[in-house]
Amino acid sequence: MIELILPAVASCIVAFFVVFLMTPPLIKFLEKRNLTVKDVNKKEDVMVARPGGLSIITGIIASEIVLYAFLQLNEILAIIITTSAAFVIGYVDDRKVMGGWFKPVALAIAATPIIALGAYNSDLAFPLFGTVQIPVLYLALIVFMIPITGNTINSIDVLNGVASGFMVIASFSLSICLFIVQNYEIAIASLPLGFVSLAFYKYHKIPSKIFPGDSGALTFGAMYGTIAIVGGIEVIAAIALLPAIINSFLFLSSVKKITEHRQIKNPTSLTSELKIKSTDDVSAPITLVRLIVASKALSEKQVGFVIFKLAIFSGILAIITAFMMGVSL
């Protein structure tokens, strides 16, 4: 354990400062080329740089390469390759709006390096009940899990700072859980995700100077899902991600099909006081944000804080679950 301190510290420093230092010039670069979008939750025409995925993926790759130099693990290679593929998929969607099928199918393909590198354990662990051996079925789980986590984070990226702030909470919760189940090497490999998210949050929080875009959100989600798989804590990871999963479930159950989120009706609207309220359009999809403001209009910051509280609660549940699993993993 002591010998892992140096690679852990080095990778976390690289993860944070690469994103922290790279994002401001990226903002200027995007603004100079008019790669901006309107912040729909502001009354005036506030234009925000987008996408910020380039600084996110650069921080992740740089930090994971540092770790690989120390640890030489296939699991780290799987994290790098699958996460990089998710970034490319998101960047394509940032530049050209693709059909609703594109991201799920492409992300399923991006999951294949995990299988090819053998960076997984086909025993699915549950609290109290122990592990279930599903060698063939688990391959399908890998292919489905990366699209689910990628699109889940993408679907919650609707307010200033929410996606990156949510990932700070969820990813550090995941790291704590990995330490609890004594999977120390993957725990260290997961830490850069938290520090990358934290550094990006500095520029993504209200008022946002940059949006992650699909390239950033899919990168966050795909890395999270890959860590869950290679770390063997899929159930725990799902618990920590519960608010975002509920958001995706509500959206899909109301829309009843896979579609590009930019092609649907806005489930919320702004009041004259710039507070977010639920739309009166019954055909608009149900989302977590719409439920939060269903009874009372709230400011964007207030809605974000509610989501963060839910994330903290889910993170605590995940940590409790990890203790319940003990060292059986």
C-alpha positions in Angstrom: 0.0 0.0 0.0 2.8 2.4 0.9 4.4 2.0 -2.6 1.2 3.2 -4.2 1.3 6.6 -2.5 3.7 8.2 -5.0 1.8 7.1 -8.1 -1.5 8.2 -6.5 -0.2 11.6 -5.6 1.6 12.2 -8.9 -1.5 11.1 -11.0 -3.9 13.3 -9.0 -1.6 16.4 -9.3 -1.3 15.8 -13.1 -5.1 15.3 -13.4 -6.0 18.5 -11.6 -3.5 20.9 -13.0 -3.7 19.7 -16.6 -7.4 20.5 -16.6 -7.1 23.6 -14.4 -4.4 25.2 -16.6 -5.6 24.0 -20.0 -9.3 25.0 -19.7 -8.8 28.9 -19.8 -6.9 28.8 -23.1 -9.4 26.3 -24.4 -12.2 28.8 -23.5 -10.4 31.6 -25.4 -9.8 29.2 -28.4 -13.5 28.2 -28.6 -14.8 31.8 -28.2 -12.4 33.0 -30.9 -13.8 30.5 -33.3 -17.5 31.2 -32.3 -17.8 27.7 -30.9 -20.3 28.8 -28.2 -23.9 28.1 -27.3 -26.6 30.1 -25.6 -27.1 29.5 -21.9 -30.8 28.8 -22.0 -31.3 29.4 -18.3 -30.2 33.1 -18.6 -32.6 35.8 -19.7 -30.0 37.7 -21.7 -28.1 36.2 -24.6 -25.2 34.7 -22.6 -23.0 32.7 -24.9 -20.8 30.0 -23.4 -17.8 28.2 -24.9 -18.5 24.5 -25.8 -17.3 21.8 -25.9 -14.8 21.5 -23.0 -14.2 17.7 -23.5 -10.7 18.3 -24.8 -9.3 19.5 -21.5 -11.1 16.8 -19.6 -9.8 13.9 -21.7 -6.3 15.4 -21.8 -6.2 15.5 -18.0 -7.5 11.9 -17.8 -5.1 10.5 -20.3 -2.1 12.3 -18.9 -2.8 11.1 -15.3 -3.6 7.5 -16.3 -0.4 7.3 -18.3 1.5 8.4 -15.2 -0.2 5.6 -13.3 0.5 3.0 -16.1 4.2 3.9 -15.9 4.1 2.8 -12.3 1.6 -0.1 -12.2 1.6 -1.6 -15.8 -2.0 -2.7 -15.4 -4.3 -3.8 -18.3 -7.1 -2.2 -16.3 -5.5 1.2 -16.7 -5.1 0.6 -20.5 -8.8 -0.3 -20.6 -9.7 3.0 -18.8 -7.5 5.0 -21.2 -8.8 3.4 -24.4 -12.5 3.2 -23.6 -12.6 6.7 -22.2 -10.7 8.2 -25.2 -13.2 6.4 -27.5 -16.1 7.9 -25.6 -14.5 11.4 -26.0 -14.2 10.9 -29.8 -17.9 9.8 -30.0 -19.0 12.8 -28.0 -16.9 15.2 -30.0 -18.5 13.9 -33.3 -21.9 14.5 -31.7 -20.8 18.0 -30.6 -19.8 19.0 -34.1 -22.7 17.3 -35.9 -26.0 16.3 -34.2 -26.3 12.6 -34.8 -29.4 10.4 -34.5 -30.5 9.0 -31.1 -29.0 5.6 -32.0 -25.5 6.9 -32.5 -24.2 7.3 -29.0 -25.5 4.1 -27.5 -24.2 2.0 -30.4 -20.9 3.7 -30.6 -20.4 3.5 -26.8 -21.2 -0.2 -26.9 -18.3 -0.6 -29.4 -16.1 1.6 -27.2 -16.6 -1.0 -24.4 -14.9 -3.8 -26.3 -11.3 -2.9 -25.2 -12.3 -3.9 -21.7 -13.1 -7.4 -23.0 -10.2 -7.6 -25.3 -7.7 -6.7 -22.5 -9.4 -9.1 -20.1 -9.7 -6.2 -17.6 -12.8 -7.6 -15.8 -14.0 -10.2 -13.4 -17.2 -12.0 -14.5 -18.3 -12.5 -10.9 -21.0 -9.9 -10.1 -20.9 -8.9 -6.5 -24.0 -8.1 -4.4 -24.2 -6.9 -0.8 -25.2 -9.6 1.7 -25.8 -12.2 -1.1 -22.2 -12.5 -2.2 -21.1 -13.0 -5.8 -22.9 -14.5 -8.8 -20.9 -16.2 -11.6 -22.2 -15.1 -15.0 -19.3 -15.4 -17.4 -21.2 -15.1 -20.7 -23.9 -12.8 -19.4 -21.3 -10.5 -18.0 -19.9 -9.7 -21.4 -23.3 -8.4 -22.4 -23.3 -6.3 -19.2 -20.0 -4.7 -20.1 -21.3 -3.8 -23.6 -24.5 -2.3 -22.1 -22.9 -0.6 -19.0 -20.7 2.0 -20.9 -23.6 3.4 -23.0 -25.7 3.5 -19.8 -23.2 5.4 -17.7 -22.1 7.6 -20.6 -25.6 8.7 -21.6 -26.7 9.0 -17.9 -24.1 11.7 -17.2 -24.9 13.3 -20.5 -28.6 13.5 -19.6 -27.9 15.3 -16.3 -25.7 17.9 -18.0 -28.5 20.5 -18.1 -27.5 23.2 -15.7 -24.4 25.2 -14.9 -21.9 23.0 -13.0 -24.2 20.0 -12.5 -22.4 17.4 -14.6 -18.9 18.2 -13.3 -20.1 18.8 -9.7 -22.1 15.6 -9.7 -19.1 13.7 -11.0 -16.9 15.1 -8.2 -19.2 13.6 -5.6 -19.9 10.3 -7.4 -16.3 9.6 -8.4 -14.8 10.3 -5.0 -17.5 8.1 -3.5 -16.5 5.4 -5.9 -12.8 5.8 -4.9 -13.7 5.5 -1.2 -15.7 2.3 -1.9 -12.8 0.8 -3.8 -10.5 1.5 -0.9 -13.0 -0.1 1.5 -13.2 -3.3 -0.5 -9.3 -3.2 -0.6 -9.0 -2.9 -4.4 -6.2 -0.4 -3.9 -4.8 -0.2 -7.4 -8.1 0.5 -9.1 -9.0 2.9 -6.3 -5.9 4.9 -7.2 -6.7 4.7 -10.9 -10.2 6.1 -10.1 -8.9 9.2 -8.2 -7.9 11.2 -11.4 -11.6 11.3 -12.4 -12.5 13.1 -9.2 -9.6 15.6 -9.6 -10.3 16.2 -13.3 -14.0 16.8 -12.4 -13.0 19.2 -9.6 -10.7 21.2 -11.8 -13.3 21.5 -14.6 -16.0 22.5 -12.1 -14.0 25.6 -11.4 -15.0 26.9 -14.9 -18.2 25.0 -15.2 -20.0 26.2 -12.0 -22.4 29.1 -12.1 -21.9 31.2 -14.1 -20.4 28.8 -16.5 -17.5 29.9 -18.7 -17.5 26.6 -20.5 -19.8 23.6 -21.0 -18.4 20.1 -21.2 -20.5 19.2 -24.2 -21.2 15.6 -25.2 -17.5 15.0 -25.5 -17.0 16.0 -21.9 -20.1 14.3 -20.4 -19.6 11.0 -22.3 -15.9 11.0 -21.2 -17.0 11.4 -17.5 -19.6 8.7 -17.8 -17.5 6.2 -19.8 -14.6 6.5 -17.4 -16.9 6.0 -14.4 -18.5 2.9 -16.0 -15.1 1.5 -16.9 -13.8 1.9 -13.4 -16.9 0.2 -12.0 -16.2 -2.8 -14.3 -12.5 -3.2 -13.9 -12.9 -2.6 -10.1 -15.6 -5.2 -9.8 -18.0 -2.9 -8.0 -20.8 -2.5 -10.5 -23.7 -2.5 -8.0 -21.9 0.0 -5.7 -21.3 2.2 -8.7 -24.9 2.1 -9.7 -26.0 3.2 -6.2 -23.6 6.2 -6.2 -25.0 7.2 -9.6 -28.6 6.8 -8.6 -29.9 10.4 -9.1 -28.5 10.4 -12.6 -29.9 6.9 -13.3 -33.3 8.0 -12.0 -33.2 11.0 -14.3 -32.4 8.8 -17.3 -35.2 6.4 -16.4 -37.7 9.2 -16.0 -36.7 10.6 -19.3 -36.9 7.4 -21.2 -40.1 6.2 -19.6 -41.8 9.5 -20.6 -40.3 9.8 -24.1 -40.6 6.0 -24.7 -37.7 6.0 -27.2 -34.0 6.7 -27.5 -33.7 10.2 -29.0 -31.2 13.0 -29.1 -32.0 15.3 -26.1 -31.6 18.4 -28.3 -34.6 17.3 -30.3 -37.1 17.2 -27.5 -39.3 19.8 -25.8 -37.8 21.6 -22.8 -39.3 20.1 -19.6 -38.8 23.4 -17.8 -39.1 27.1 -18.4 -38.0 30.4 -16.8 -40.1 32.7 -14.7 -39.8 36.5 -15.0 -37.6 36.3 -11.9 -35.2 33.9 -13.8 -36.3 30.9 -11.7 -36.8 27.5 -13.2 -40.3 26.1 -13.2 -41.9 23.0 -14.6 -43.4 23.5 -18.0 -47.2 23.4 -18.5 -46.7 21.3 -21.7 -47.9 17.8 -20.7 -46.1 16.3 -23.7 -42.7 17.4 -22.5 -40.5 14.7 -20.9 -40.3 14.1 -17.1 -36.8 14.7 -15.7 -35.2 15.0 -12.3 -35.0 18.8 -12.6 -38.7 18.9 -13.6 -39.6 16.9 -10.5 -37.4 19.1 -8.3 -39.2 22.3 -9.4 -42.7 20.7 -9.7 -44.1 22.3 -6.6 -42.0 25.5 -6.5 -39.9 27.5 -8.9 -36.2 27.5 -7.9 -33.1 29.3 -9.0 -30.5 27.4 -11.1 -28.2 27.4 -8.1 -30.9 26.0 -5.8 -31.7 23.2 -8.2 -28.0 22.3 -8.5 -27.7 22.2 -4.8 -30.6 19.8 -4.5 -29.0 17.5 -7.1 -25.7 17.7 -5.2 -27.5 16.7 -2.0 -29.0 13.7 -3.7 -25.6 12.8 -5.0 -24.1 13.0 -1.5 -26.9 10.9 -0.1 -26.4 8.3 -2.9 -22.6 8.4 -2.3 -23.1 7.6 1.4 -25.4 4.7 0.5 -22.7 3.4 -1.8 -20.1 3.6 0.9 -22.4 1.8 3.4 -22.9 -0.9 0.7 -19.2 -1.2 0.3 -18.8 -1.8 4.0 -21.6 -4.5 3.8 -19.6 -6.2 1.1 -16.5 -6.1 3.2 -13.4 -7.7 1.7 -15.3 -10.4 -0.1 -14.5 -8.8 -3.5 
